[in-house]
Amino acid sequence: MRKKHDYGALLKYMRMLEEGVSYLHIRKEYGISYERLSRLWLLYQQHGTSALRSKHYTQTSGELKQQIVRDIEKNYLTLVQASLKYDVSVVQLGVWLRIVREQGIDALLITKKRGRPPGMGRPRKKKPEEMTELELLRVRVRQLEIENALLKKVRALVEERKARLRAIGRGQSEN
């Protein structure tokens, strides 16, 4: 389970690190990962308390993704170093590197459209005044079929309950 650490908690961890408390103690005591803690510590040392506030990330272009991956491979940067340099999450960098290994560097240029494609929503219901007589009859038949199925299910459940009670000697006898 991933635990959410708010600004106050992160500031507390940074103060503890300043006082000399070990990463291991903070990790075990508060359930924050070593990678996140070390990255936050580096950001905190460079930018102060403003680095601990949550940020809204912007979408990166395919060309920038390629540049970042090339820089990581060329200069042998760790993911944390690259994350600090380009202000991109470590997890996202790992995803990009995996894509490059599996599909090549040009795969980073491919962007997927977000959201539901057009035409995927439910069709708009017509008002009864707008429906033809045939459509109204079909709606009524469908309602009756649903009601009939529900009554059959209730009947089956009642019969099952009666059979269970008879089996333990509490229900009415058949005679």
C-alpha positions in Angstrom: 0.0 0.0 0.0 1.3 3.4 -1.0 1.3 5.9 1.8 0.6 9.6 1.1 3.1 12.0 2.6 2.0 15.6 2.9 4.1 18.7 3.0 4.3 18.8 6.8 5.5 15.2 6.9 8.1 15.7 4.2 9.4 18.8 6.0 9.7 16.8 9.2 11.8 14.1 7.4 14.1 16.8 6.0 14.6 18.3 9.5 15.4 14.8 10.8 18.0 14.3 8.1 19.5 17.6 9.0 19.8 16.5 12.6 21.6 13.3 11.5 18.9 10.7 11.6 19.5 7.9 9.1 17.6 7.2 6.0 16.9 3.7 7.2 15.3 4.9 10.4 13.0 7.3 8.6 12.1 4.7 6.0 11.1 2.1 8.6 9.4 4.6 10.9 7.3 6.5 8.3 7.1 4.1 5.3 8.7 6.3 2.7 10.8 4.8 0.0 14.6 5.3 0.0 14.5 6.6 -3.6 11.9 9.2 -2.9 13.6 10.3 0.3 17.0 10.6 -1.3 15.5 12.6 -4.2 13.6 14.9 -1.9 16.7 15.4 0.2 18.8 16.5 -2.9 15.9 18.8 -4.0 15.6 20.2 -0.5 19.3 21.0 -0.4 19.2 22.7 -3.7 15.9 24.6 -3.6 14.8 24.6 0.0 11.3 24.0 1.3 9.6 24.9 -2.0 10.9 21.7 -3.5 8.8 19.7 -1.1 5.5 21.1 -2.4 3.6 19.0 -4.9 3.9 20.2 -8.5 1.8 20.0 -11.6 3.8 18.4 -14.3 3.5 19.5 -17.9 3.4 17.2 -20.9 6.8 16.7 -22.6 7.3 16.4 -26.3 8.7 13.4 -28.0 11.9 15.3 -28.9 12.6 16.3 -25.3 12.0 12.7 -24.2 14.6 11.5 -26.8 17.0 14.2 -25.6 16.7 13.2 -22.0 17.1 9.5 -22.8 20.2 10.2 -24.9 21.7 12.3 -22.1 21.1 9.5 -19.6 22.8 6.9 -21.9 25.6 9.2 -23.0 26.6 10.6 -19.7 25.7 7.5 -17.6 23.3 9.5 -15.4 21.3 7.8 -12.7 17.6 8.2 -12.9 17.7 10.4 -9.8 20.3 12.7 -11.3 18.4 12.9 -14.6 15.2 13.5 -12.6 16.7 16.5 -10.8 18.3 17.8 -14.0 15.2 17.8 -16.1 12.5 17.9 -13.4 10.8 14.7 -14.5 9.7 11.9 -12.2 12.0 8.9 -11.8 9.2 6.6 -12.6 8.5 8.3 -15.9 12.2 8.2 -16.8 12.2 4.4 -16.2 9.1 4.0 -18.4 10.8 6.0 -21.2 14.0 3.9 -20.9 12.0 0.6 -21.1 10.2 1.9 -24.2 13.5 2.7 -25.8 14.9 -0.7 -25.0 11.9 -2.6 -26.3 10.8 -0.5 -29.3 13.6 1.9 -30.1 14.2 5.6 -29.6 11.6 6.6 -32.2 8.8 5.0 -30.1 9.0 8.1 -27.8 7.6 10.2 -30.6 4.4 8.3 -30.7 1.7 9.9 -28.5 -1.6 8.3 -27.5 -4.7 10.4 -27.4 -6.1 10.6 -23.9 -9.7 10.0 -22.9 -12.5 8.1 -24.5 -12.8 8.0 -28.2 -15.8 9.8 -29.8 -18.9 7.7 -30.2 -18.1 5.5 -27.1 -20.8 7.1 -24.9 -24.2 5.7 -24.4 -26.8 6.7 -26.9 -29.1 9.5 -25.8 -32.5 8.4 -24.5 -35.5 9.7 -26.3 -38.3 11.2 -24.4 -41.6 9.3 -24.7 -43.1 12.2 -26.8 -40.3 11.7 -29.4 -40.8 7.9 -29.7 -42.8 6.1 -32.3 -45.5 3.6 -31.2 -43.2 0.7 -32.1 -40.4 2.1 -30.0 -42.7 2.6 -27.0 -44.0 -1.0 -27.3 -40.4 -2.3 -27.4 -39.5 -0.3 -24.3 -42.6 -1.7 -22.5 -41.8 -5.3 -23.6 -38.2 -4.8 -22.2 -39.6 -3.5 -18.9 -41.9 -6.5 -18.6 -39.1 -8.9 -19.4 -37.0 -7.4 -16.7 -39.9 -7.6 -14.2 -40.6 -11.2 -15.2 -36.9 -12.2 -14.7 -36.9 -10.5 -11.3 -40.1 -12.3 -10.1 -38.6 -15.6 -11.3 -35.5 -14.9 -9.3 -37.5 -14.0 -6.1 -39.6 -17.1 -6.5 -36.5 -19.3 -6.8 -34.9 -17.7 -3.7 -38.1 -18.3 -1.7 -38.3 -21.9 -2.8 -34.6 -22.4 -1.9 -35.2 -20.9 1.5 -38.2 -23.1 2.1 -36.2 -26.2 1.1 -33.4 -25.2 3.5 -35.8 -24.7 6.4 -37.4 -28.1 5.6 -34.0 -29.7 5.6 -33.3 -28.6 9.1 -36.8 -29.4 10.4 -38.1 -25.9 10.8 -40.2 -25.4 7.7 -43.7 -26.5 6.8 -44.1 -30.1 5.6 -45.4 -30.9 2.1 -48.4 -32.9 3.4 
